[in-house]
Amino acid sequence: MDHNAGLLAILKRAPVIPVLTVHGPDDAVPLAQALVDGGLPVLEVTLRTEGALKAIEAIAHAVPDAIVGAGTVLSASQVEEARSAGSRFLVSPGSTLKLADAATHAGIPLLPGVATASEAMAMAELGYHVLKFFPAEPAGGVAYLKSLSAPLPHLMFCPTGGIDETKAKSYLALPNVVCVGGSWITPADAVKAGEWKRITELAKACASLR
């Protein structure tokens, strides 16, 4: 199975993937629409809340221009739950064989997390050439990813973790970075207040980073 072509097509849609922690459809739908309006159609909804799956389902139905995926996928059971809810891709903070097998059997692209060269090589042996670098800043940041580009030129990364707009520019300048993930685009106070226009403007700034 080619794990990479479909995932790359998704990740290349925009330079930044907003990482969203939402509690249900009420906030998720207008938030997703605001981000799409700002030019960021690829959205990662983390499975960290009880309402995350319902939020994914609502976005998939109500915001047709959004490409919604599930983040913080930790188990094989969550793979099927996320796919059934409407997720078009999966993101995991780490990598396990069981998780990779479950994604393969479900026929859904997986962006597995790695933090070291050995982990990246292990996933490459399974056919994964597009990887999440997490947690990006604590794991070594731009300098670390830059150092991986020479010995592992066939791998591409989506760094996530501790990234803001300024740091995103540095990551996106690297040849082995396809996009970055982050939550700075959706400040908690703006979401709580329903300031969707503010979020759209933040999304526009991110969409123009590359």
DRENPA-3360 file (N, C-alpha, C; in nm, 2 decimals, always signed):
BEGIN
1 = MDHNAGLL = +0.08/-0.12/+0.00/+0.00/+0.00/+0.00/+0.09/+0.13/+0.00 ~ +0.05/+0.22/-0.08/+0.12/+0.35/-0.08/+0.06/+0.44/+0.02 ~ +0.13/+0.46/+0.13/+0.08/+0.54/+0.24/+0.09/+0.69/+0.22 ~ +0.16/+0.72/+0.11/+0.21/+0.86/+0.10/+0.14/+0.95/+0.01 ~ +0.10/+0.90/-0.11/+0.05/+0.99/-0.21/-0.08/+1.06/-0.17 ~ -0.17/+0.99/-0.11/-0.30/+1.05/-0.06/-0.27/+1.15/+0.05 ~ -0.18/+1.11/+0.14/-0.15/+1.20/+0.25/-0.08/+1.33/+0.20 ~ +0.01/+1.31/+0.11/+0.08/+1.43/+0.06/-0.01/+1.53/-0.01;
9 = AILKRAPV = -0.10/+1.47/-0.08/-0.20/+1.55/-0.15/-0.28/+1.64/-0.06 ~ -0.31/+1.58/+0.06/-0.39/+1.66/+0.16/-0.30/+1.76/+0.23 ~ -0.18/+1.72/+0.27/-0.09/+1.81/+0.34/-0.04/+1.93/+0.26 ~ -0.03/+1.91/+0.13/+0.01/+2.02/+0.04/-0.09/+2.12/+0.01 ~ -0.21/+2.10/+0.06/-0.32/+2.20/+0.04/-0.29/+2.34/+0.10 ~ -0.22/+2.34/+0.21/-0.19/+2.46/+0.28/-0.07/+2.45/+0.37 ~ +0.01/+2.56/+0.40/+0.13/+2.54/+0.47/+0.11/+2.51/+0.62 ~ -0.01/+2.54/+0.67/-0.04/+2.52/+0.81/-0.16/+2.43/+0.83;
17 = IPVLTVHG = -0.16/+2.33/+0.92/-0.27/+2.26/+0.96/-0.31/+2.30/+1.10 ~ -0.43/+2.36/+1.12/-0.47/+2.40/+1.26/-0.50/+2.27/+1.34 ~ -0.45/+2.27/+1.46/-0.47/+2.16/+1.55/-0.58/+2.20/+1.65 ~ -0.69/+2.14/+1.64/-0.81/+2.19/+1.72/-0.85/+2.09/+1.83 ~ -0.87/+2.15/+1.95/-0.93/+2.08/+2.06/-1.07/+2.14/+2.09 ~ -1.17/+2.07/+2.04/-1.31/+2.12/+2.06/-1.39/+2.02/+2.13 ~ -1.50/+2.08/+2.19/-1.58/+2.00/+2.28/-1.71/+1.95/+2.22 ~ -1.74/+1.99/+2.09/-1.86/+1.95/+2.03/-1.89/+2.03/+1.90;
25 = PDDAVPLA = -2.00/+2.00/+1.84/-2.03/+2.06/+1.71/-2.06/+2.21/+1.71 ~ -2.11/+2.26/+1.83/-2.15/+2.40/+1.83/-2.03/+2.50/+1.80 ~ -1.92/+2.47/+1.86/-1.80/+2.55/+1.83/-1.73/+2.50/+1.71 ~ -1.73/+2.37/+1.68/-1.65/+2.31/+1.58/-1.69/+2.36/+1.44 ~ -1.81/+2.37/+1.41/-1.86/+2.40/+1.28/-1.82/+2.55/+1.24 ~ -1.86/+2.65/+1.32/-1.82/+2.79/+1.28/-1.67/+2.81/+1.29 ~ -1.60/+2.73/+1.37/-1.45/+2.74/+1.38/-1.39/+2.69/+1.25 ~ -1.44/+2.57/+1.21/-1.39/+2.51/+1.08/-1.42/+2.60/+0.96;
33 = QALVDGGL = -1.54/+2.66/+0.96/-1.58/+2.75/+0.85/-1.49/+2.87/+0.84 ~ -1.46/+2.92/+0.96/-1.37/+3.04/+0.97/-1.23/+3.01/+0.92 ~ -1.18/+2.89/+0.95/-1.05/+2.85/+0.90/-1.05/+2.83/+0.75 ~ -1.15/+2.76/+0.70/-1.16/+2.74/+0.56/-1.17/+2.87/+0.48 ~ -1.25/+2.96/+0.54/-1.26/+3.10/+0.47/-1.13/+3.17/+0.47 ~ -1.04/+3.14/+0.56/-0.91/+3.20/+0.57/-0.81/+3.13/+0.48 ~ -0.84/+3.02/+0.42/-0.75/+2.95/+0.33/-0.68/+2.83/+0.39 ~ -0.73/+2.78/+0.50/-0.67/+2.66/+0.57/-0.78/+2.55/+0.57;
41 = PVLEVTLR = -0.79/+2.47/+0.46/-0.89/+2.37/+0.45/-0.87/+2.24/+0.53 ~ -0.74/+2.22/+0.56/-0.70/+2.09/+0.63/-0.70/+2.11/+0.78 ~ -0.79/+2.04/+0.85/-0.81/+2.06/+0.99/-0.78/+1.93/+1.07 ~ -0.71/+1.94/+1.18/-0.69/+1.82/+1.26/-0.77/+1.84/+1.39 ~ -0.87/+1.76/+1.42/-0.94/+1.76/+1.54/-0.89/+1.66/+1.64 ~ -0.83/+1.70/+1.75/-0.77/+1.60/+1.84/-0.88/+1.52/+1.91 ~ -0.85/+1.40/+1.94/-0.95/+1.31/+2.01/-0.92/+1.32/+2.16 ~ -0.92/+1.44/+2.21/-0.88/+1.47/+2.35/-1.01/+1.50/+2.43;
49 = TEGALKAI = -1.12/+1.52/+2.37/-1.24/+1.55/+2.44/-1.35/+1.45/+2.40 ~ -1.45/+1.44/+2.49/-1.56/+1.35/+2.47/-1.64/+1.38/+2.34 ~ -1.64/+1.51/+2.30/-1.72/+1.55/+2.19/-1.65/+1.55/+2.06 ~ -1.52/+1.51/+2.06/-1.44/+1.52/+1.94/-1.49/+1.45/+1.82 ~ -1.54/+1.33/+1.83/-1.59/+1.25/+1.72/-1.72/+1.32/+1.66 ~ -1.80/+1.37/+1.75/-1.92/+1.44/+1.70/-1.89/+1.56/+1.63 ~ -1.78/+1.63/+1.68/-1.73/+1.75/+1.61/-1.68/+1.72/+1.47 ~ -1.61/+1.61/+1.46/-1.56/+1.57/+1.33/-1.67/+1.54/+1.23;
57 = EAIAHAVP = -1.77/+1.47/+1.28/-1.89/+1.43/+1.20/-1.96/+1.56/+1.15 ~ -1.98/+1.65/+1.25/-2.05/+1.78/+1.21/-1.97/+1.86/+1.11 ~ -1.84/+1.87/+1.12/-1.76/+1.94/+1.03/-1.77/+1.87/+0.89 ~ -1.76/+1.74/+0.89/-1.76/+1.67/+0.76/-1.89/+1.69/+0.69 ~ -2.00/+1.71/+0.76/-2.13/+1.73/+0.70/-2.16/+1.87/+0.67 ~ -2.12/+1.96/+0.76/-2.16/+2.10/+0.75/-2.06/+2.19/+0.67 ~ -1.94/+2.15/+0.66/-1.83/+2.24/+0.60/-1.77/+2.15/+0.49 ~ -1.83/+2.14/+0.37/-1.79/+2.05/+0.27/-1.65/+2.08/+0.21;
65 = DAIVGAGT = -1.60/+2.21/+0.23/-1.47/+2.24/+0.18/-1.36/+2.21/+0.27 ~ -1.40/+2.16/+0.39/-1.29/+2.13/+0.49/-1.25/+1.98/+0.47 ~ -1.12/+1.96/+0.49/-1.07/+1.82/+0.49/-1.03/+1.79/+0.63 ~ -1.12/+1.72/+0.70/-1.11/+1.70/+0.85/-1.04/+1.57/+0.88 ~ -0.95/+1.57/+0.97/-0.88/+1.45/+1.02/-0.89/+1.44/+1.17 ~ -0.86/+1.33/+1.22/-0.85/+1.30/+1.36/-0.71/+1.30/+1.41 ~ -0.68/+1.38/+1.52/-0.55/+1.38/+1.58/-0.55/+1.31/+1.71 ~ -0.43/+1.29/+1.77/-0.41/+1.22/+1.89/-0.48/+1.08/+1.89;
73 = VLSASQVE = -0.46/+1.01/+1.77/-0.51/+0.88/+1.76/-0.41/+0.78/+1.82 ~ -0.46/+0.71/+1.92/-0.36/+0.63/+2.00/-0.39/+0.48/+1.99 ~ -0.51/+0.43/+1.94/-0.54/+0.29/+1.94/-0.61/+0.25/+1.81 ~ -0.61/+0.12/+1.79/-0.67/+0.07/+1.67/-0.82/+0.09/+1.67 ~ -0.88/+0.09/+1.78/-1.03/+0.11/+1.79/-1.06/+0.26/+1.75 ~ -0.97/+0.35/+1.78/-1.00/+0.49/+1.75/-0.99/+0.51/+1.60 ~ -0.91/+0.43/+1.53/-0.90/+0.44/+1.38/-1.03/+0.42/+1.32 ~ -1.10/+0.32/+1.35/-1.23/+0.29/+1.29/-1.34/+0.40/+1.34;
81 = EARSAGSR = -1.33/+0.44/+1.46/-1.42/+0.54/+1.51/-1.40/+0.67/+1.43 ~ -1.28/+0.71/+1.41/-1.25/+0.83/+1.34/-1.29/+0.83/+1.20 ~ -1.27/+0.71/+1.13/-1.30/+0.69/+0.99/-1.46/+0.70/+0.98 ~ -1.53/+0.63/+1.07/-1.67/+0.63/+1.06/-1.73/+0.77/+1.09 ~ -1.66/+0.85/+1.16/-1.71/+0.99/+1.19/-1.69/+1.08/+1.07 ~ -1.61/+1.04/+0.98/-1.59/+1.13/+0.86/-1.44/+1.18/+0.84 ~ -1.35/+1.13/+0.93/-1.21/+1.17/+0.91/-1.16/+1.12/+0.78 ~ -1.08/+1.20/+0.72/-1.02/+1.17/+0.59/-0.87/+1.14/+0.60;
89 = FLVSPGST = -0.82/+1.16/+0.72/-0.68/+1.12/+0.76/-0.67/+1.12/+0.91 ~ -0.56/+1.05/+0.95/-0.53/+1.04/+1.10/-0.40/+1.09/+1.13 ~ -0.38/+1.14/+1.25/-0.25/+1.19/+1.30/-0.23/+1.13/+1.44 ~ -0.11/+1.08/+1.46/-0.08/+1.02/+1.59/+0.05/+1.08/+1.65 ~ +0.06/+1.10/+1.78/+0.18/+1.16/+1.84/+0.30/+1.07/+1.83 ~ +0.27/+0.94/+1.82/+0.38/+0.84/+1.81/+0.35/+0.74/+1.70 ~ +0.42/+0.62/+1.71/+0.40/+0.52/+1.60/+0.41/+0.38/+1.67 ~ +0.31/+0.30/+1.63/+0.31/+0.16/+1.67/+0.27/+0.08/+1.55;
97 = LKLADAAT = +0.31/-0.05/+1.56/+0.27/-0.14/+1.45/+0.12/-0.16/+1.44 ~ +0.06/-0.18/+1.56/-0.09/-0.20/+1.56/-0.16/-0.09/+1.50 ~ -0.12/+0.03/+1.53/-0.18/+0.15/+1.48/-0.17/+0.16/+1.33 ~ -0.05/+0.13/+1.28/-0.02/+0.13/+1.14/-0.10/+0.03/+1.06 ~ -0.11/-0.09/+1.12/-0.19/-0.20/+1.06/-0.34/-0.16/+1.06 ~ -0.39/-0.10/+1.16/-0.53/-0.06/+1.17/-0.56/+0.04/+1.06 ~ -0.47/+0.14/+1.04/-0.49/+0.24/+0.94/-0.49/+0.18/+0.80 ~ -0.40/+0.09/+0.78/-0.39/+0.02/+0.65/-0.51/-0.06/+0.62;
105 = HAGIPLLP = -0.56/-0.13/+0.72/-0.68/-0.21/+0.70/-0.81/-0.12/+0.68 ~ -0.81/+0.00/+0.74/-0.92/+0.09/+0.73/-0.91/+0.17/+0.60 ~ -0.79/+0.16/+0.53/-0.78/+0.24/+0.41/-0.78/+0.39/+0.42 ~ -0.72/+0.43/+0.54/-0.72/+0.58/+0.56/-0.58/+0.62/+0.59 ~ -0.53/+0.74/+0.53/-0.40/+0.78/+0.54/-0.36/+0.81/+0.69 ~ -0.25/+0.77/+0.73/-0.20/+0.80/+0.87/-0.07/+0.88/+0.86 ~ -0.07/+0.99/+0.94/+0.05/+1.07/+0.96/+0.11/+1.03/+1.10 ~ +0.20/+0.93/+1.10/+0.25/+0.88/+1.23/+0.36/+0.97/+1.29;
113 = GVATASEA = +0.36/+0.99/+1.42/+0.46/+1.07/+1.49/+0.59/+1.01/+1.51 ~ +0.70/+1.08/+1.49/+0.83/+1.04/+1.53/+0.91/+1.15/+1.59 ~ +1.01/+1.12/+1.67/+1.09/+1.22/+1.73/+1.24/+1.20/+1.71 ~ +1.28/+1.08/+1.66/+1.42/+1.05/+1.64/+1.44/+0.99/+1.50 ~ +1.57/+0.99/+1.46/+1.61/+0.93/+1.34/+1.57/+0.78/+1.33 ~ +1.59/+0.71/+1.44/+1.56/+0.57/+1.45/+1.41/+0.54/+1.42 ~ +1.33/+0.63/+1.49/+1.18/+0.61/+1.47/+1.14/+0.64/+1.33 ~ +1.20/+0.74/+1.27/+1.17/+0.78/+1.13/+1.21/+0.66/+1.04;
121 = MAMAELGY = +1.33/+0.60/+1.06/+1.37/+0.49/+0.98/+1.28/+0.37/+0.99 ~ +1.24/+0.35/+1.12/+1.15/+0.23/+1.14/+1.02/+0.25/+1.06 ~ +0.96/+0.37/+1.06/+0.84/+0.39/+0.99/+0.86/+0.39/+0.84 ~ +0.98/+0.44/+0.79/+1.01/+0.43/+0.65/+1.02/+0.28/+0.60 ~ +1.07/+0.19/+0.69/+1.07/+0.05/+0.66/+0.93/-0.01/+0.64 ~ +0.83/+0.06/+0.70/+0.69/+0.01/+0.68/+0.62/+0.08/+0.56 ~ +0.70/+0.17/+0.50/+0.65/+0.24/+0.38/+0.60/+0.38/+0.40 ~ +0.62/+0.43/+0.53/+0.57/+0.56/+0.56/+0.69/+0.66/+0.53;
129 = HVLKFFPA = +0.67/+0.75/+0.43/+0.77/+0.85/+0.40/+0.73/+0.99/+0.43 ~ +0.61/+1.00/+0.49/+0.55/+1.13/+0.53/+0.52/+1.12/+0.68 ~ +0.59/+1.19/+0.76/+0.59/+1.17/+0.91/+0.56/+1.30/+0.98 ~ +0.50/+1.29/+1.10/+0.48/+1.40/+1.19/+0.61/+1.41/+1.28 ~ +0.67/+1.52/+1.29/+0.78/+1.54/+1.38/+0.73/+1.60/+1.51 ~ +0.72/+1.52/+1.62/+0.66/+1.57/+1.74/+0.73/+1.51/+1.86 ~ +0.74/+1.59/+1.97/+0.71/+1.73/+1.98/+0.82/+1.82/+1.92 ~ +0.79/+1.89/+1.82/+0.89/+1.96/+1.73/+1.00/+2.04/+1.81;
137 = EPAGGVAY = +0.95/+2.13/+1.89/+1.05/+2.22/+1.96/+1.13/+2.15/+2.06 ~ +1.06/+2.07/+2.15/+1.14/+2.00/+2.26/+1.23/+1.90/+2.19 ~ +1.20/+1.84/+2.08/+1.27/+1.73/+2.02/+1.39/+1.78/+1.94 ~ +1.41/+1.91/+1.93/+1.53/+1.96/+1.86/+1.50/+2.07/+1.75 ~ +1.37/+2.09/+1.72/+1.34/+2.20/+1.64/+1.39/+2.20/+1.50 ~ +1.41/+2.32/+1.44/+1.45/+2.34/+1.30/+1.59/+2.28/+1.28 ~ +1.68/+2.29/+1.37/+1.81/+2.24/+1.36/+1.81/+2.09/+1.34 ~ +1.73/+2.03/+1.42/+1.73/+1.88/+1.42/+1.67/+1.83/+1.29;
145 = LKSLSAPL = +1.56/+1.89/+1.24/+1.50/+1.85/+1.11/+1.60/+1.88/+1.00 ~ +1.66/+1.99/+1.01/+1.76/+2.02/+0.90/+1.87/+1.92/+0.89 ~ +1.91/+1.87/+1.01/+2.02/+1.77/+1.01/+1.97/+1.63/+0.96 ~ +1.84/+1.61/+0.96/+1.79/+1.48/+0.91/+1.78/+1.48/+0.75 ~ +1.78/+1.60/+0.69/+1.75/+1.60/+0.55/+1.86/+1.54/+0.47 ~ +1.99/+1.54/+0.51/+2.09/+1.48/+0.43/+2.09/+1.33/+0.44 ~ +2.09/+1.27/+0.56/+2.09/+1.12/+0.57/+1.96/+1.06/+0.53 ~ +1.85/+1.13/+0.55/+1.71/+1.08/+0.52/+1.64/+1.16/+0.42;
153 = PHLMFCPT = +1.70/+1.18/+0.30/+1.64/+1.27/+0.20/+1.51/+1.23/+0.14 ~ +1.47/+1.10/+0.16/+1.34/+1.05/+0.10/+1.23/+1.07/+0.20 ~ +1.25/+1.13/+0.31/+1.14/+1.15/+0.41/+1.10/+1.30/+0.42 ~ +0.97/+1.32/+0.43/+0.91/+1.45/+0.45/+0.84/+1.46/+0.59 ~ +0.84/+1.58/+0.64/+0.78/+1.59/+0.78/+0.68/+1.70/+0.79 ~ +0.59/+1.68/+0.89/+0.50/+1.79/+0.93/+0.53/+1.81/+1.08 ~ +0.61/+1.91/+1.11/+0.65/+1.93/+1.25/+0.53/+2.00/+1.33 ~ +0.51/+1.95/+1.45/+0.40/+2.00/+1.54/+0.45/+2.00/+1.68;
161 = GGIDETKA = +0.41/+2.10/+1.76/+0.45/+2.11/+1.90/+0.54/+2.22/+1.93 ~ +0.48/+2.33/+1.99/+0.55/+2.44/+2.03/+0.58/+2.54/+1.92 ~ +0.51/+2.53/+1.81/+0.53/+2.62/+1.69/+0.43/+2.73/+1.69 ~ +0.48/+2.85/+1.66/+0.40/+2.97/+1.64/+0.43/+3.02/+1.50 ~ +0.37/+3.14/+1.47/+0.38/+3.19/+1.33/+0.53/+3.21/+1.29 ~ +0.60/+3.27/+1.38/+0.74/+3.30/+1.35/+0.83/+3.18/+1.33 ~ +0.81/+3.08/+1.42/+0.88/+2.96/+1.41/+0.84/+2.88/+1.28 ~ +0.71/+2.89/+1.25/+0.66/+2.82/+1.13/+0.73/+2.86/+1.01;
169 = KSYLALPN = +0.77/+2.98/+0.99/+0.84/+3.03/+0.87/+0.97/+2.96/+0.86 ~ +1.04/+2.94/+0.97/+1.17/+2.87/+0.97/+1.16/+2.73/+0.93 ~ +1.06/+2.66/+0.98/+1.03/+2.52/+0.95/+1.00/+2.51/+0.80 ~ +0.91/+2.59/+0.75/+0.86/+2.59/+0.61/+0.97/+2.62/+0.51 ~ +1.08/+2.68/+0.56/+1.19/+2.70/+0.47/+1.28/+2.58/+0.44 ~ +1.26/+2.47/+0.52/+1.34/+2.35/+0.51/+1.28/+2.27/+0.39 ~ +1.37/+2.20/+0.32/+1.33/+2.12/+0.20/+1.25/+2.00/+0.24 ~ +1.27/+1.95/+0.36/+1.20/+1.82/+0.40/+1.07/+1.85/+0.49;
177 = VVCVGGSW = +1.02/+1.97/+0.48/+0.90/+2.00/+0.56/+0.79/+2.04/+0.45 ~ +0.68/+1.96/+0.46/+0.57/+1.98/+0.37/+0.47/+2.08/+0.42 ~ +0.45/+2.08/+0.56/+0.36/+2.18/+0.62/+0.39/+2.17/+0.77 ~ +0.33/+2.26/+0.85/+0.35/+2.25/+1.00/+0.21/+2.25/+1.06 ~ +0.20/+2.20/+1.18/+0.08/+2.20/+1.26/+0.09/+2.28/+1.38 ~ -0.02/+2.34/+1.42/-0.02/+2.43/+1.54/-0.16/+2.47/+1.58 ~ -0.16/+2.53/+1.70/-0.29/+2.57/+1.76/-0.29/+2.72/+1.78 ~ -0.18/+2.79/+1.74/-0.18/+2.94/+1.76/-0.29/+3.01/+1.68;
185 = ITPADAVK = -0.33/+2.94/+1.57/-0.43/+3.01/+1.48/-0.57/+3.02/+1.55 ~ -0.59/+2.94/+1.65/-0.72/+2.94/+1.71/-0.71/+2.97/+1.86 ~ -0.68/+3.10/+1.90/-0.66/+3.13/+2.04/-0.79/+3.09/+2.12 ~ -0.77/+3.04/+2.24/-0.89/+2.99/+2.32/-0.99/+3.11/+2.35 ~ -0.93/+3.23/+2.37/-1.03/+3.34/+2.40/-1.11/+3.38/+2.28 ~ -1.05/+3.36/+2.16/-1.13/+3.39/+2.04/-1.24/+3.29/+2.01 ~ -1.20/+3.16/+2.03/-1.30/+3.06/+2.02/-1.42/+3.07/+2.12 ~ -1.38/+3.10/+2.24/-1.48/+3.11/+2.35/-1.57/+3.23/+2.32;
193 = AGEWKRIT = -1.52/+3.34/+2.26/-1.60/+3.46/+2.24/-1.67/+3.45/+2.10 ~ -1.64/+3.34/+2.02/-1.70/+3.33/+1.89/-1.65/+3.44/+1.79 ~ -1.53/+3.48/+1.81/-1.47/+3.58/+1.72/-1.41/+3.51/+1.59 ~ -1.51/+3.47/+1.51/-1.47/+3.39/+1.39/-1.40/+3.47/+1.29 ~ -1.43/+3.60/+1.28/-1.36/+3.69/+1.18/-1.21/+3.70/+1.22 ~ -1.19/+3.71/+1.35/-1.05/+3.72/+1.39/-0.97/+3.60/+1.36 ~ -1.04/+3.48/+1.37/-0.97/+3.35/+1.34/-0.95/+3.34/+1.19 ~ -1.04/+3.39/+1.11/-1.03/+3.39/+0.96/-0.91/+3.48/+0.92;
201 = ELAKACAS = -0.89/+3.59/+0.99/-0.77/+3.68/+0.96/-0.64/+3.61/+1.00 ~ -0.64/+3.54/+1.11/-0.52/+3.46/+1.15/-0.49/+3.35/+1.05 ~ -0.60/+3.29/+1.00/-0.58/+3.18/+0.90/-0.53/+3.24/+0.77 ~ -0.57/+3.36/+0.73/-0.52/+3.42/+0.61/-0.37/+3.44/+0.62 ~ -0.33/+3.49/+0.74/-0.18/+3.51/+0.76/-0.10/+3.38/+0.75 ~ -0.16/+3.27/+0.80/-0.09/+3.14/+0.79/-0.09/+3.09/+0.65 ~ -0.20/+3.11/+0.58/-0.21/+3.06/+0.44/-0.11/+3.12/+0.35 ~ -0.06/+3.24/+0.39/+0.03/+3.32/+0.30/+0.18/+3.29/+0.34;
209 = LR = +0.20/+3.20/+0.44/+0.34/+3.18/+0.49/+0.43/+3.12/+0.38 ~ +0.37/+3.05/+0.28/+0.45/+2.99/+0.18/+0.37/+3.00/+0.04;
% end
